[in-house]
């Protein structure tokens, strides 16, 4: 398992760095448009005759782009830990399945639980949007939803594993599978209802907000997809060389 974790983290790191290139090309222009809108909004709120502060940025644009790539690399490594956990659970629940298929499934489950569902609850917004006073509470709610969403998928996999190994007729197992799926849906509805949403107003045009959310979600899909394919490739390479 240690080898799986190390591989997943390294593959996730590389996938995150590649996604950083994507974000620098696609996402940064959207962020810059949001910054212009925020500056115009702040200038309009100034008293008559007052001049906005034209302070130079503390970090150059080039360094910001490098920092974004490093940040997405770190996020990819963290996603790699989640991927390794999902792959380990799938290997436990479906030992007869092909390793490459389990790797692709782990990537899909990771994107579903950690990226897609979270973006539905908390749509991605440009950096700096939201009140500073609510920053810690917003981050706390986000982390809570991340954890609950991941636990929901883990619980579903373990439930399917227990049902598969249970004693009973095939019809009984099929009913239990359906109940497990229904239980997961109910769990999702509960966490969407119980975990508070974003308390802050988002002063960004709806079309720009939707565009930023979409390009960010595509970036997440890129990380999970590259990670799944890269991990599956390494597993296939191991099989060809006769390793476990």
Secondary structure, DSSP 8 states (H G I E B T S, - for coil): -HHHHHHHHHHHHHHHHHHHHHIIIIIHHHHHHHHHHHHHHHHHTS-TT--------SS-HHHHHHHHHHHHHHHHHHHHHHHHHHHHHHHHH-TTS-HHHHHHHHHHHHIIIIIIHHHHHS----TT-S-GGGHHHHHHHHHHHHHHHHHHHHHHHHHHHHHHTS-S-HHHHHHHHHHHHHHHHHHHHHHHHHS----S---S-HHHHHHHHHHHHHHHHHHHHHHHHHHHHHHHHHHHHT--
